[in-house]
Amino acid sequence: MGEYSKYISEKRRSVPTPKDLVDENGKVVFGTFDKEFETMELLRAKKPTRAPQFLNKFKLTLWEATEVHLKNGVLLAVVCDMGIFGKQLNMFYDKRTKTVYCWDTQQKSKLTTIAPNLINGAVAEVQTDVGFVKYVNSFEKGEAQLSGKHIGKCLISTPEEYVKSTGWKDKFGEATIEYDFQLKRVSLPSNVSIPFPYSDNRTLYSQKDLFKAEGKLIINGEEMLTDEDSAAIIDDHRGYYPRKAHYDWVSTMGTININGEKKMFGFNLTHNQSTNEEDYNENLIFLEGRTSLLPPVKFTRSIESKDYVNFSEWEVKDEYDMVNLKFKVYGVNPMIMHAGVVNIDYYVAWGELEGYLRDEDGTKYVLDGMMGIGEDKTLLL
C-alpha cells in the first residue's frame, strides 16, 4: 500500500463480483467489484423507492454513454432510457473553435434498447428517423464497438470571442455527424454499486472503463481519424435517483508522460447522493493495467452553470491533497426540461484542466492543458 492509501476506505477495494446485481430476494448488492455483472435486473429490486413496486420502471434511469477524445474534438454519445422516454444524444466539442454541437432526439422508451449486461456482444441501441447510437459490448474480452449517426436539427453553441469574428452565437442549425469506433480496454474497470438515500435498497450502479479508440468520426463532411493519443471512457449507468437529486462530474481521457514514456491515462471524479462517500464512491485514476483510488471530492464554481456566458472555472478538491484541479470551462451545452412531473437542469461542460492528482503511492500527475469534460445535473422527478 502507498503512503496515501490510508485515506481510502477498505470498502472501496474491489471484491469478486456476484452473478446478480439484485439477489433472489430482491436485495441490491452494494460495494466495489472486480468485473462485470452477468445480470442487472434492477426492476426486481424490492421497494427501491417510496413508490409502489409496479412503478419501478418509471423510476429507473438507464444509460450507456461514451466520451471519445480526438485530436481536434471530443464526442459524447448516449443511449438513455428514463422509463418515461428514451433518448438518442450526440454532442461534439470542437477544441479549435470551442464550438459545441448537440443533437438531442427523444424516442419511446419501448423502442430504446439498453444492454442487459456488458458481456458477450450485448447491444445497447436507439434508432430514430434522424440517426442512431449503437453499442456492442464484449467487456469480458476488454472490447466494445460504438457507432452512430445524427443528422438535421442541431443546437450550435459558440463562445463570445468566436462570435466577434463570425457574427453568430447559440442557434439551431443543420449539421451532421457519423462515427464508428473499435474500443480496447487498457485499464482495470471501475464497477460500483452505491447506496442512495430514502430507501435501504436504492442504488446507483456505474461501470466505467478506459479504452484505446480506433476509428473515425465525420462532422459536417470533415473526417477526423484516431491517432496514438485517442482514448475513450464508457460509462454504463443504472439507478434509482431520489426525487430531488444533484450530481457533479468531471473526467479526462488521453495520454500523458509518465517517467519519460507516453501512457494512456484517465480519471473520474463525481460528487452525488451517496449515503456514505468515504465507503461508496467512484473516484479513481485509470492507468495502464491498473487503477488507483481517490477519496471523496467537492466541487465549487466561479459562477452557476445557468449563468454561464463565456468562461467559468470549477475547482475540484479533496481533504488530503490527492485531488487539486481547476476545470477551465470554455463551452457549455444546456439541456433543460421542465415538463410537469419531470424537471431536469443538465449542463455538459467542455474545457481544459489545470492542477494535479496523486495516486495512492504519492505519484503526482500534472494535468495542465489536458481536455476536460464535466456535468452539472439537477433532477426533480
N, C-alpha and C positions, 0 to 999 in steps of 0.2 A: 504494500500500500504506500502511496506517495504522501508527501507532507500535508497536502490539502484534503486527503481522504477523510480526515476526522470531521470534516464539515458535511459529509454525505451520509445520510441515514442508511443503515444496513437494509432497510426495507426497499431502498432504491436498487439494490443488487438483483440482477436477473435470476429467476428460478425457472426450472423446467415448465414449459407451457402445457397446461392441461388440454385435453381434446376440445372441450367446450368452454366458451366464454360464459355461458349460462348453464349451470348444472341441472341434473334431472329433477331437482326440486324447485327450479325457477330462480335459484340464487345466483347472482352475478359474482364472479371471482375478481378480486382486486389485487393489484401489485404490478411488478415489472417482470417481463417474461422474455425468454431467450429465442423464441421463434414464432412462427405464425400459428394461429388457432385453426383447427380443422373446421369448426363450426362456430358461428357467431349469431345465433338466433336470439337477438335481443327482444324480439316480440314475445318470447317465452318468459321474460323476466317477470316475477311476481311483484305487483304494486311498486313499480319504479317511480311513479308519480302519485299525486293525490287523486288523479282522475280514475274513473272506472277502468278495469282491465281492458275492456274492448276498445278503448280509445288509445291504447299504446301506439298503434300505427301512426296516429296523428300527432303524437308527442315525440316521436323518434326522428332524429336527424341523421342522415347517412350521406357520406360523400367520399369520393376519391379525387384527389387533386394533385397536380404536379407543377413544380416550378422548373423550367429548363433555362439554364444560363448560357447564352451565346455571346460571341464577341461584341455584337452591336445591340443586344437587347435581351429581354427576359420574357418568356412565355409563362402564363398561368392558365392551365387547362383543367376544367372541373366538370365532373358528373355529380349531380346532387339530387337527393330525394328528401324533401321535408315533410312527407306524408300528405300534405295538402296539395303540393305541386312538386314537379321535378324541374331541373334546371340544366341547361347547356350553357356553359360560360367559358369564353376565351378572352384573355387580356394579354396585351403585348406592350411592354415598355421599351421605347426606342432610346437607348442611352445617349445617342448622338444629339438628339433634339429635345430630350426629356418629354417626349410626347407619349401619352397613354391612349391606347386603342382598346375599347371594351365592347365586345359583342355579348349580349346577355339575353337569352331566349328561354322562356318557360315552356314546359311540356307537362302533360298529365302525369301524375305520379305512376299510374299503372303502365305507362309507356316508357318509364325510366328504369333501367336495369342496374342494380347495384350487385357487385360480385358477392357470392355467399362467403367467400374467403379469398385469400391471395395466392392460392396454390393451384397447380395442375391445370393451368390455362383458363382459370375463372375470368369471366368477362364482366366488365362494367361498361355501360354504354347508354347514351341518349342520342336520339336522332330527331331532327325536326326538318321542316321544309327548307331551312337555310343552312343546314350542315349537320355535323355530328362530332361527338367526342367518344373515343373508344379505348379501353384498356384491355390488354390480355396479360393476366398476372400469373407468373410462374416463379414465385419467390422462393420455392423450395430449391430451385436451380439458380437463384440470385438474378433472375431476369424478368423483364416486363417489356411490353410493346405499347407505345402510345401513338395514336394517330387522331387527326381531327381536321375539321374544316368549318369555316363560318363565312358567310357572305352577306352583303347588304348592310342594313342599318347598324351604325356603329357610333358610340359616343367617343369623340376625339377631344382629349384634354391637353392643353399646352401651357407651359409656364409664361409668366409675364414678359420675361426678356425675349422669348421667342416670338411672342405676339408683336413686339415692336418691329420686328423685321418682316413678319408675314401678314400682319393686319387681322388675324383671327385668333379666337380662343375656343373655349368649350363649345362644341356644336355636335349635332348629329349629322353624319355624312355616310357615304357609301364606301365600304372598304372590304377587303378580302384577306383571309389568312388560311393557310393549309400547311400541314406538317405531318411528319412520320419519323418516329424515333425508336431506336432499339436501346434499351437501358440495361446496364450490367452493374450489379451491386458491388461496391468497393469497400464498404464498412460493415460493421455489425448493425443489426436493427435496433431501433428504439420501439419497444412494444409495451404499452402501459394500459392499465385499466384503473381509472382514478375515481374514487368516491366523490359524489356531488351531494349538496345539501337537500334537505326536506324529505329524504327517504333513505333508509339504510341499504337500499337495493338499487340506487340510481348511479349509473356510471357514465363517464366519458372515456371511451376506448380510442386509442390512436396508435397506429404503427407508422413510423417514418423511417425512410431508408435513403442513404446517399448512393447515387448511381453515376457511372460514366455514361454520357449520352453520345450516341452516334446517329446521324441522320441529317435531315434538313427541314427548314421552315421557309415558306414563301409568303411574304406580306406585300400586298398591292403590287405584285409582279416581281418584287425583289427577292432573290434567292439568298438564303443565309445557311451556310454549311457549318456543321460542328467542327471543332478542332481539338487539340490536346487538352485545352482548358475547359471544355464543355462538360457541364455537370448538371445533375437533376436531383431533386428530392421528391419522392412520392409520399403523400400523406393519406392514409386510409383512416377514416374518422367516423365513429358511430357513437351516438349517445343521446341521453335524455337531458336536455338542458332545463334548468329551472325556468319558471315562467318569466322571471326577471334575471337576465344573465348578461355578463360582460366578459370579454377576454381581450388581452393584448398579446401580440406575437411579432417576433422579428426573426429573420433567418438569412443565411447566405449559403452559397454553394459554389465551388470552383477549385482553384489550385492556389497554394501558397508555397513559399520557400521554407523548408524545414531542414536545418543542418546542411544547407547547400544543395538540396535536392527539391525539385518541384513535386509536390504531393497533392492528391485530392484532399479537400477539406470542406467541412460544413459545420453548421451548428443550428440548434433550435432553442429558442427562449420563449417561454409562454408564462403568462400570469392569468389564472382563471379562478373558478369557484371551487377548486379542490378543498375538501374539508380539512386537509392536513397537508400543506405543501411541502413540509420537510420530508414526509414519508412518501408522498404521491405527487410527482410532477414529471414533466417530460423534457427537462433542460439538460442538454448534453452537447459535447463536441463530437462530430464524426471525423474519424481519422482512418487512414487506410488499414483495413484489417481489424479495427478495434474502435471503441468509443471511450470517452471519458466523461463522467457525470459532473453536472453543475448543480449548485444549490438553488433555492427559490430566488426570484428576482422581482424587482419593482420597476414600473415604467412611469416616467414623468415626461410631459410635453411642454414645449415653449408656448404653443397655442393649441386650442382644441381643434380636432380634425375638421369639425363642421365649419370652422372659421378659416381654414387653410386658403391662402391666395397664391403665394409664390414659393414660400420656403418655410419649413418648420424643423425643429430638432427634438428628437426623442432621446432621453437618457435611460439606459437600462443598466441597473446595478444590483449587486447582491451585498451581503453583510461582511464578506470575507475577502474582498478584493480578488475574487476569481472572475468576476464579470464587471467590466468598466467600459461601456460602449456609448458612443453617440451615434445616432442614426440621423443623417442629414437628408431630409425628405425634399425631393425635387419634383415629385409628381404624386398626386392623389386622385384616385378614382372613387367617387361616392356612389354607393348603391343603396338608395333609401326606399323603403317600402312601409307605408302606413296604410294598412288596409283592414280596418275592423279589428279582429282579434289578433292579427299578426302585424307587429311593428318591428322593423329591422333598420338599424342605422349602421351601415357597413362601409368602412373606408379601407381600401387597399392602397398602401403607400410604397413608393419606389425611391431609391436614392443610393447614398454611399455611407459606408461605415467609417468610424474613427475610434480608435481605442484598442482594447486588448481583452483576451480571455486567458485564463490559466487552467491547465489541466490538473489532474489530481497529483501529478508529480511536481507541480510548480512550474512546468514549462510555460513560457509566455508566448502567445501568438498575437502579434501585432497585425491588425486588420485594416489599417488605414488605406482608404481608396477602394476596398472591396465593395461589390454590389450588395445592397440590402433590399429586402422586401419585407413588408410588415402589414399587419392588420389591426384595426381598432374597431371592434364589433360590439354592439349593444342590441339585445333582443328583449322584446316584450311579447310573449306568446300566449 
